[in-house]
Amino acid sequence: MRTYLTALVLLFASISAAQEVREESPAGLSSTAYRKAAEKAGTYWPNYKEGDTGTQVRVSFDARNADVVVVTEKSFGNERLLKVLQSLAQELDMPEGDFITYPTSEISTSVAVDLEMNDYLVFPDRWKTIFGLPVGKVIDFLKRNGLPQPIAIAIKGSEVDSAILSVNGKSTTIEDRSFFTSENLPEGATVQFSDTLSPSGYVVLGIVLLIVSGLVSMPFRIAKSITKNANKPKPEEIAQPTPEQIQEAYDKSKSSYWQVLFFLPVIALPLVIENPVGEKAARSMYFLAPKNFFLFVGMGLFAGLSTGFIAAHRAKKKSESLEQTSTREAEPKSEANSNPFKSMWPMFVAMLLMFGTLILVQNWPGFYRLNIPSWAMRTWTFGLIGLGLLGSGYLSWCQRRSNRKVLEPGDPWFEMTSQLAERAGVRLYRVVIVKNPAANAYANLIGEVGLTTGLIENLSPEEVEAILAHELGHHRLNDVRKGFLLSLLFLVAWFLFLNYPIEWLADKYQWSRGVRGLVRGPLVFFFLLPILQNLVLGKYSRKRELRADAFGAWLINDKERMIRALNKITHLNQSPSRLKPSDEVLRSHPSLLNRIKSLENLNLESFNPDTYSTEAK
């Protein structure tokens, strides 16, 4: 019995001490960053796709991992390379080291094996990790075992507190990636890593979870709001608030200036993260999080947003059904017009397929045995984006088409607009009526003038004429074309700024790849850029509106009617008459009070539309 138990204990001991060999996706094995860093340092780094020979040795360490990744020519063979690294683990007296192999295919140009030495990390306390590696001994062993020459070594020290290379009694601090060759790294060379995590990582982790929770809950809140409004009893007439009530409610609300204050940290984030304290907090968050935390957070975020999107779509569809059932004589609405979620479906499906492809590539090693060339993967990715955008764009176009009615000669609104355009000296392309309850009108780049149903149903014909005169003023004064060119120039300047000054700053202060991606990412483009554009171009846009007001009043020869029309649409749209300065600076239109003041100071007799655009203050 005792012999049996002894054998059982030895069996379990041998199993626990056995080297684990597992296969993973090579998605994270990219050599681009190493190659660029080597070019910058002026050292050799083999690029197997271009037929280079030799071996790459990547030594890296962080608070939870210690790795030696060896990449060499495909002809050396995966199994042979694995056996060499298994012998290396024995040579280093690290028999419990684990190994990661990466699948190869017919189009592969190299083989790679990762020796993990995580079991030999030393933890003096809960937060600190240290590790030492005789890197010279590693290189000498690889040379003796026939690895293709030359052997290029990269030691990464950018993700730790300290990385010190000792050679013949001399110590050198490794800052980012230091490159060596097998000739200039003697056998006695050792590297000592040390890293300490910070409890502030838990704070950052909590912030990430709050942001993700807010994003996931957003579509569900939209769905809940739609359902709640659909179930409300609909009175015969809903009393409109008075201008005084609208102004009072606005004065009690928070200023839109909070948007700028909220997104200012986005601008400062690169500096915060590159600061040692901020960088350590972000790094600590990554290692203090549970295993596969970010994978599950990403999947949960996508699943939550997808479910919320579907819920909002169904709630909107149900709301329309109830509305059409309860309204006997209401004009039926087309689905494209009434449900904005429908046009988002193609992009939603494209994103779903892209996310699925990403998960497949990152987590299924067998994917790389399918021999799919990189150009096919790029075509698939960009094709999905293109098809999603085209599909959503087509449905949006259908929605716009179903909302619009192009007026023909003989229609009263068409005749009114044509006569005004002739008097204004403007070439009119077409006039359209847009189904929209908001009281509004627009003039676009191609010479189209649009009126909403909310405008023509709630304003008198004389007041609609005043608003039409304002829109034709934009055409006569070339405001639409100038505004478009300015916006285009702003975007060009922004992209030039990203590619030159930002790149210079990133190189000068050694910004990480994550920070560079953040600055160029969608958060800045979709949220910060519009605010910045309004701050830069808003003043010019507000002046254009005042010029168009003056031109419209001159065209109909009636300042009071223009003031009355502006007053009415401001009230109908439940907009305040007076804006806070911090809000007005972010708006494209001036406040009603400023527009009225500008019109009251206007002298119609001396007004000249050909010179007013340059003389207007």
Stockholm file with secondary structure:
# STOCKHOLM 1.0

chainA/1-617         MRTYLTALVLLFASISAAQEVREESPAGLSSTAYRKAAEKAGTYWPNYKEGDTGTQVRVSFDARNADVVVVTEKSFGNERLLKVLQSLAQELDMPEGDFITYPTSEISTSVAVDLEMNDYLVFPDRWKTIFGLPVGKVIDFLKRNGLPQPIAIAIKGSEVDSAILSVNGKSTTIEDRSFFTSENLPEGATVQFSDTLSPSGYVVLGIVLLIVSGLVSMPFRIAKSITKNANKPKPEEIAQPTPEQIQEAYDKSKSSYWQVLFFLPVIALPLVIENPVGEKAARSMYFLAPKNFFLFVGMGLFAGLSTGFIAAHRAKKKSESLEQTSTREAEPKSEANSNPFKSMWPMFVAMLLMFGTLILVQNWPGFYRLNIPSWAMRTWTFGLIGLGLLGSGYLSWCQRRSNRKVLEPGDPWFEMTSQLAERAGVRLYRVVIVKNPAANAYANLIGEVGLTTGLIENLSPEEVEAILAHELGHHRLNDVRKGFLLSLLFLVAWFLFLNYPIEWLADKYQWSRGVRGLVRGPLVFFFLLPILQNLVLGKYSRKRELRADAFGAWLINDKERMIRALNKITHLNQSPSRLKPSDEVLRSHPSLLNRIKSLENLNLESFNPDTYSTEAK
#=GR chainA/1-617 SS CHHHHHHHHHHHHHHHHSCCEEECCGGGCCCHHHHHHHHHHTCCCCCGGGTCCSEEEEEEECSSCEEEEEEEEGGGCHHHHHHHHHHHHHHTTCTTCEEEECCCCTTCCEEEEEEECGGGCBCSSSSEEEEEECHHHHHHHHHHTTCCSSEEEEEECTTSSEEEEEETTEEEECCSEEEEETTSSCTTCEEEEEEECCTHHHHHHHHHHHHHHHHHHHHHHHHHHHHHHHHSCCCSCCCCCCHHHHHHHHHHSCCTHHHHHHHHHHHHHHHHHHSHHHHHHHHHHHHHSCTTHHHHHHHHHHHHHHHHHHHHHHHHHHHHHHHHHHCSSCCCCCHHHHCTTGGGHHHHHHHHHHHHHHHHHHHCGGGGGGCCCHHHHHHHHHHHHHHHHHHHHHHHHHHHHHHEEECCTTCHHHHHHHHHHHHHTCCCCEEEEECCSSCCEEECTTSEEEEEHHHHHHSCHHHHHHHHHHHHHHHHTTHHHHHHHHHHHHHHHHHHHHHTHHHHHHHHTTCCHHHHHHHTSHHIIIIIHHHHHHHHHHHHHHHHHHHHHHHHHHHHTCHHHHHHHHHHHHHHTTCCSSCCHHHHTTCSSCCHHHHHHHHHTCCTTTCCHHHHHHHCC
#=GC SS_cons         CHHHHHHHHHHHHHHHHSCCEEECCGGGCCCHHHHHHHHHHTCCCCCGGGTCCSEEEEEEECSSCEEEEEEEEGGGCHHHHHHHHHHHHHHTTCTTCEEEECCCCTTCCEEEEEEECGGGCBCSSSSEEEEEECHHHHHHHHHHTTCCSSEEEEEECTTSSEEEEEETTEEEECCSEEEEETTSSCTTCEEEEEEECCTHHHHHHHHHHHHHHHHHHHHHHHHHHHHHHHHSCCCSCCCCCCHHHHHHHHHHSCCTHHHHHHHHHHHHHHHHHHSHHHHHHHHHHHHHSCTTHHHHHHHHHHHHHHHHHHHHHHHHHHHHHHHHHHCSSCCCCCHHHHCTTGGGHHHHHHHHHHHHHHHHHHHCGGGGGGCCCHHHHHHHHHHHHHHHHHHHHHHHHHHHHHHEEECCTTCHHHHHHHHHHHHHTCCCCEEEEECCSSCCEEECTTSEEEEEHHHHHHSCHHHHHHHHHHHHHHHHTTHHHHHHHHHHHHHHHHHHHHHTHHHHHHHHTTCCHHHHHHHTSHHIIIIIHHHHHHHHHHHHHHHHHHHHHHHHHHHHTCHHHHHHHHHHHHHHTTCCSSCCHHHHTTCSSCCHHHHHHHHHTCCTTTCCHHHHHHHCC
//
